Amino acid sequence: MALYVLLGFSAGLPFYMFSTVLSVRLAEHGVALAIIGFFAWVQLLPTFKFLWAPLLDKYDVPGFARFFGKRRGWIMLSQLGIFTSMLAMALFPSDTSLPLTALFAVLLAFWTTTLEVAADAWRIELAPTPEEQGPVAASNLWGYRSAMVAAGSGALLFADAAGSLAPMLRSIGVAPSWQSSYLLIAAGAFVPLPILALLPRQPGCDGGRVASLATGLVAAAAILLVLAVATAGIGWLILGAAAGAGISSKTNVTPAVLVICMLPFLVMAALTPRIRRLAPDAPARASAAIGPYLDFFWRYGFYAIVLMGFVAVYRMGDVLALNLSKPMILDLGYTKSEIGRADGVVALASSIFGVGLGGWMVTRWRWGVTLTIGAIFAAIGNFGFVWLSHQPHDEWLLYVATAADQFGNGMAGAVFVVYLSMLVNPRYPGAQYAFLSGFAFLLPRLLSGTAGQVVEWLDGVGLKGFDVFFLASGVISLAALLFLPVLAGVKPRADDREPLPA
């Protein structure tokens, strides 16, 4: 449990820096709301982690794995990627080049996600039952949400206070405001790495600590450089294609996004009958690249599509609210310091309490009860922002809305993590959990990229855009409950291959 508090902290610290904090930074630099909405698509990267998750199950990180093992080696490489990406975002704090900002945000999202994949696979291997998963998942989320809230709160408070600290910061060569904030969080993100490096040798490994660490650092530097160059090239091609197609911040992309959201379900429905007929020795089922994902549909059949629909909707309200909650609060006249204080002790305590209660519930009650309670409190958190917008400017009321949001998100998140973990075949813990947790945020993050445009359009037709948006996001959280009667009796098909060794 202590280990997973640390791993959760490692993954949670950078998350707000490429999502919520980045949206505040862009808003302060005068970036249009529609463009800020597009930046939510950086958060799409974790939804595609199933594309590279099998690599983490099959391959070791050169050097690191000789002493630290497969899982810890990938975690250490990911932490180096997180540190260097955040350092790059600190070196270009003015956002005058939005493509450059997007490049570093994408790299930060990639390495954060890779760390989560490795940590999740290790968690499922270490705790295979709901009774074991509940405490470990809660510990992981405690660390994750504590770091996430601390990073968001600390970055905003430090950015707002940097004006008064400007002379001192400049004297040590640090520019005030956002640069100092990202440097501070980058330093915090680096802390868990030496702690992991000092842990005992992984059982079954025979390398020396110093030699493994030195070789791993050289290999990590090469991997980080190659990935950065490849990402820049791909980004250049994508932006060039978008410009050539005439896509800009004024383009209404919502209809196209909705069509894209339907495609995964159509493809899954078409392929499921063939997958169900595959023999135990079929090459496709043995494939390291696609075998883990075919196995999910082989075991659940057409119920897999219902499960995927539920997974896609359950956290949608939270994700839709995430990117625009801080711009809305800024629009109400609250300062970065006020938001930072709300995101500090208040959000942290509420989140920890919600996560703990959710982790306790899954060990005591049936899934239908725990998932229902989680969805209701998540919706209440979204409705709290609408309530806040109709109140006078009062920092204590901001604390109430923030507490409701973080408590609901924490509870729903804890219940959801354990539920997804129980859907996974222990034969493929890393890949299948990456697939399910990634798909859980694919559709919400696709839609959240259009959120800025939707709010602007609602304002343009005379409605209060933020009010309607947060009301709708809360209702979507409740809509997930419609799936539960169907899912209550779903059981996976027994695996017809040789059982895994004990």
RABEL-V703837 format. One record per residue. N is the residue number from 0. RES is the residue in one small letter. PSI is psi as a letter, one per 20 degrees, with the letter a starting at -180 (999 if undefined). BURIAL is I if it has 16 or more other ideal C-beta (glycine too) atoms within 10 Angstrom, else O. D_LAST is the distance of its C-alpha to the last C-alpha in whole Angstrom. Layout:
N|RES|PSI|BURIAL|D_LAST, N|RES|PSI|BURIAL|D_LAST
This chain:
0|m|g|O|22, 1|a|h|O|25, 2|l|g|I|23, 3|y|i|I|23, 4|v|g|I|27, 5|l|g|I|28, 6|l|h|I|26, 7|g|g|I|27, 8|f|g|I|31, 9|s|g|I|30, 10|a|h|I|30, 11|g|h|I|32, 12|l|g|I|35, 13|p|i|I|36, 14|f|g|I|36, 15|y|h|I|39, 16|m|i|I|41, 17|f|j|I|41, 18|s|e|I|41, 19|t|g|I|43, 20|v|h|I|45, 21|l|h|I|46, 22|s|h|I|47, 23|v|g|I|49, 24|r|g|I|50, 25|l|g|I|51, 26|a|g|I|53, 27|e|h|O|55, 28|h|j|O|56, 29|g|j|O|58, 30|v|p|I|55, 31|a|q|O|56, 32|l|h|I|53, 33|a|g|I|52, 34|i|h|O|51, 35|i|h|I|49, 36|g|g|I|48, 37|f|h|I|47, 38|f|i|I|45, 39|a|h|I|43, 40|w|i|I|41, 41|v|h|I|40, 42|q|i|I|37, 43|l|h|I|36, 44|l|g|I|34, 45|p|h|I|31, 46|t|i|I|31, 47|f|j|I|31, 48|k|i|I|28, 49|f|i|I|26, 50|l|h|O|28, 51|w|i|O|27, 52|a|g|I|23, 53|p|h|I|22, 54|l|h|O|23, 55|l|h|I|22, 56|d|h|I|18, 57|k|h|O|19, 58|y|q|O|22, 59|d|q|I|22, 60|v|p|I|26, 61|p|p|I|28, 62|g|f|I|28, 63|f|g|I|26, 64|a|h|I|23, 65|r|h|I|24, 66|f|h|I|24, 67|f|i|I|23, 68|g|r|I|20, 69|k|g|I|19, 70|r|g|I|19, 71|r|h|I|22, 72|g|g|I|24, 73|w|h|I|24, 74|i|g|I|25, 75|m|g|I|28, 76|l|g|I|29, 77|s|h|I|30, 78|q|h|I|31, 79|l|h|I|34, 80|g|g|I|35, 81|i|g|I|35, 82|f|g|I|38, 83|t|h|I|40, 84|s|g|I|40, 85|m|h|I|41, 86|l|g|I|43, 87|a|h|I|45, 88|m|h|I|45, 89|a|h|I|47, 90|l|i|O|50, 91|f|m|I|51, 92|p|i|I|51, 93|s|i|O|54, 94|d|k|I|53, 95|t|h|O|56, 96|s|n|O|54, 97|l|h|O|51, 98|p|h|O|49, 99|l|g|I|49, 100|t|g|I|47, 101|a|h|I|45, 102|l|g|I|44, 103|f|h|I|43, 104|a|h|I|41, 105|v|g|I|39, 106|l|g|I|38, 107|l|g|I|37, 108|a|h|I|35, 109|f|g|I|33, 110|w|h|I|32, 111|t|g|I|31, 112|t|g|I|29, 113|t|h|I|27, 114|l|g|I|26, 115|e|g|I|25, 116|v|g|I|23, 117|a|g|I|21, 118|a|h|I|21, 119|d|g|I|20, 120|a|g|I|17, 121|w|g|I|16, 122|r|g|I|17, 123|i|h|I|14, 124|e|h|O|11, 125|l|h|O|12, 126|a|n|I|13, 127|p|i|O|12, 128|t|q|O|14, 129|p|h|O|18, 130|e|h|O|19, 131|e|h|O|17, 132|q|h|I|18, 133|g|g|I|22, 134|p|h|I|22, 135|v|g|I|21, 136|a|g|I|22, 137|a|g|I|26, 138|s|g|I|26, 139|n|g|I|25, 140|l|h|I|28, 141|w|g|I|30, 142|g|g|I|30, 143|y|g|I|31, 144|r|h|I|33, 145|s|g|I|35, 146|a|g|I|35, 147|m|g|I|36, 148|v|g|I|39, 149|a|g|I|40, 150|a|g|I|40, 151|g|g|I|42, 152|s|g|I|45, 153|g|g|I|45, 154|a|g|I|46, 155|l|g|I|49, 156|l|g|I|50, 157|f|h|I|50, 158|a|h|I|52, 159|d|h|I|54, 160|a|i|I|55, 161|a|h|I|56, 162|g|g|O|59, 163|s|h|O|60, 164|l|j|O|58, 165|a|g|O|59, 166|p|g|O|62, 167|m|g|O|59, 168|l|g|I|57, 169|r|h|O|59, 170|s|h|O|60, 171|i|j|O|56, 172|g|j|O|56, 173|v|p|I|54, 174|a|q|I|56, 175|p|r|I|56, 176|s|c|I|54, 177|w|h|I|51, 178|q|g|I|50, 179|s|h|I|50, 180|s|g|I|48, 181|y|h|I|45, 182|l|h|I|46, 183|l|g|I|45, 184|i|h|I|41, 185|a|g|I|41, 186|a|g|O|41, 187|g|h|I|39, 188|a|h|I|36, 189|f|h|I|36, 190|v|g|O|35, 191|p|h|I|32, 192|l|g|I|31, 193|p|h|O|32, 194|i|g|O|30, 195|l|h|I|27, 196|a|h|I|29, 197|l|i|O|29, 198|l|q|O|26, 199|p|r|O|24, 200|r|p|O|22, 201|q|p|I|19, 202|p|p|O|16, 203|g|i|O|16, 204|c|q|I|20, 205|d|j|O|23, 206|g|r|I|26, 207|g|q|O|29, 208|r|g|O|29, 209|v|g|O|33, 210|a|g|O|32, 211|s|g|I|29, 212|l|g|I|31, 213|a|g|O|34, 214|t|g|I|33, 215|g|h|I|31, 216|l|h|O|34, 217|v|g|O|36, 218|a|h|I|34, 219|a|g|I|33, 220|a|g|O|37, 221|a|g|O|37, 222|i|g|O|35, 223|l|g|I|36, 224|l|g|O|40, 225|v|g|O|39, 226|l|h|O|37, 227|a|g|I|40, 228|v|g|O|43, 229|a|g|O|41, 230|t|g|I|41, 231|a|g|O|44, 232|g|g|O|45, 233|i|g|O|43, 234|g|g|O|45, 235|w|g|O|48, 236|l|g|O|48, 237|i|g|O|47, 238|l|h|O|50, 239|g|g|O|52, 240|a|g|O|51, 241|a|g|O|51, 242|a|g|O|55, 243|g|h|O|56, 244|a|i|O|55, 245|g|j|O|57, 246|i|p|O|54, 247|s|a|O|55, 248|s|i|I|55, 249|k|i|O|57, 250|t|p|O|55, 251|n|o|O|54, 252|v|i|I|50, 253|t|g|O|49, 254|p|g|O|50, 255|a|h|O|48, 256|v|g|I|45, 257|l|h|O|45, 258|v|g|O|45, 259|i|h|O|42, 260|c|h|O|40, 261|m|h|O|40, 262|l|g|O|39, 263|p|h|I|35, 264|f|h|O|36, 265|l|g|O|38, 266|v|g|O|36, 267|m|g|I|33, 268|a|h|O|35, 269|a|h|O|36, 270|l|h|O|33, 271|t|g|I|30, 272|p|g|O|32, 273|r|h|O|31, 274|i|h|I|28, 275|r|h|I|27, 276|r|i|O|28, 277|l|p|I|26, 278|a|r|O|24, 279|p|h|O|20, 280|d|j|O|22, 281|a|p|O|24, 282|p|h|O|25, 283|a|h|O|25, 284|r|h|I|22, 285|a|i|O|20, 286|s|p|O|23, 287|a|h|O|21, 288|a|g|O|24, 289|i|i|O|25, 290|g|g|I|21, 291|p|h|I|20, 292|y|h|I|23, 293|l|h|I|24, 294|d|h|I|20, 295|f|g|I|21, 296|f|h|I|25, 297|w|h|I|23, 298|r|h|I|21, 299|y|i|I|24, 300|g|b|I|27, 301|f|i|O|30, 302|y|h|I|29, 303|a|h|I|27, 304|i|h|I|31, 305|v|g|O|32, 306|l|g|I|29, 307|m|h|I|30, 308|g|g|I|33, 309|f|g|I|32, 310|v|h|I|30, 311|a|h|I|33, 312|v|h|I|35, 313|y|g|I|34, 314|r|j|I|34, 315|m|g|I|37, 316|g|g|I|40, 317|d|g|I|39, 318|v|g|I|38, 319|l|h|I|42, 320|a|h|I|43, 321|l|g|I|42, 322|n|h|I|44, 323|l|i|I|47, 324|s|g|I|47, 325|k|g|I|48, 326|p|h|I|51, 327|m|g|I|52, 328|i|h|I|52, 329|l|h|I|54, 330|d|h|O|56, 331|l|i|O|57, 332|g|j|O|59, 333|y|q|I|56, 334|t|r|O|56, 335|k|h|I|53, 336|s|g|O|53, 337|e|g|I|53, 338|i|g|I|50, 339|g|g|I|48, 340|r|h|I|49, 341|a|h|I|47, 342|d|j|I|44, 343|g|d|I|44, 344|v|g|O|44, 345|v|g|I|44, 346|a|h|I|42, 347|l|g|I|39, 348|a|g|O|39, 349|s|g|I|39, 350|s|g|I|36, 351|i|g|I|34, 352|f|g|O|36, 353|g|g|I|35, 354|v|g|I|31, 355|g|g|I|30, 356|l|g|I|32, 357|g|g|I|30, 358|g|h|I|27, 359|w|g|O|28, 360|m|h|I|29, 361|v|i|I|25, 362|t|i|I|24, 363|r|h|O|27, 364|w|r|O|28, 365|r|q|O|28, 366|w|g|I|27, 367|g|h|O|31, 368|v|g|O|32, 369|t|g|I|31, 370|l|h|I|31, 371|t|g|I|35, 372|i|g|I|35, 373|g|g|I|34, 374|a|h|I|36, 375|i|g|I|39, 376|f|h|I|39, 377|a|g|I|39, 378|a|g|I|42, 379|i|h|I|44, 380|g|g|I|43, 381|n|g|I|44, 382|f|h|I|47, 383|g|h|I|48, 384|f|h|I|49, 385|v|g|I|52, 386|w|g|O|53, 387|l|h|I|53, 388|s|i|I|55, 389|h|j|O|58, 390|q|q|O|58, 391|p|q|O|61, 392|h|o|O|59, 393|d|o|O|58, 394|e|h|O|55, 395|w|h|O|54, 396|l|h|I|53, 397|l|h|I|51, 398|y|g|I|49, 399|v|g|I|49, 400|a|g|I|48, 401|t|g|I|45, 402|a|g|I|44, 403|a|g|I|43, 404|d|g|I|42, 405|q|h|I|39, 406|f|g|I|38, 407|g|g|I|38, 408|n|g|I|36, 409|g|g|I|34, 410|m|g|I|33, 411|a|h|I|32, 412|g|g|I|30, 413|a|g|I|28, 414|v|g|I|27, 415|f|g|I|27, 416|v|g|I|24, 417|v|h|I|22, 418|y|g|I|23, 419|l|h|I|22, 420|s|h|I|19, 421|m|i|O|18, 422|l|i|I|19, 423|v|q|I|17, 424|n|p|I|14, 425|p|i|O|11, 426|r|h|O|12, 427|y|m|I|15, 428|p|g|I|15, 429|g|g|I|18, 430|a|g|I|20, 431|q|h|I|20, 432|y|h|I|21, 433|a|g|I|23, 434|f|g|I|25, 435|l|g|I|25, 436|s|h|I|26, 437|g|g|I|28, 438|f|h|I|30, 439|a|h|I|30, 440|f|j|I|33, 441|l|g|I|34, 442|l|g|I|37, 443|p|g|I|38, 444|r|h|I|39, 445|l|g|I|41, 446|l|h|I|43, 447|s|h|I|43, 448|g|h|I|45, 449|t|j|I|48, 450|a|g|I|48, 451|g|g|I|51, 452|q|g|I|53, 453|v|g|I|52, 454|v|g|I|53, 455|e|h|O|56, 456|w|g|O|57, 457|l|g|I|57, 458|d|h|O|59, 459|g|h|O|62, 460|v|j|O|62, 461|g|j|O|63, 462|l|q|O|60, 463|k|o|O|58, 464|g|g|I|55, 465|f|h|I|53, 466|d|g|I|53, 467|v|h|O|53, 468|f|g|I|50, 469|f|h|I|48, 470|l|g|I|49, 471|a|g|O|47, 472|s|h|I|44, 473|g|g|I|44, 474|v|h|O|44, 475|i|h|I|42, 476|s|g|I|39, 477|l|h|I|40, 478|a|h|O|40, 479|a|h|I|36, 480|l|h|I|37, 481|l|h|O|38, 482|f|h|I|35, 483|l|h|O|33, 484|p|h|O|35, 485|v|h|O|33, 486|l|i|I|30, 487|a|h|O|29, 488|g|j|O|28, 489|v|p|O|26, 490|k|q|O|23, 491|p|q|I|21, 492|r|q|O|20, 493|a|p|O|17, 494|d|p|O|16, 495|d|j|O|17, 496|r|r|O|15, 497|e|p|O|12, 498|p|q|O|9, 499|l|q|O|6, 500|p|q|O|4, 501|a|999|O|0
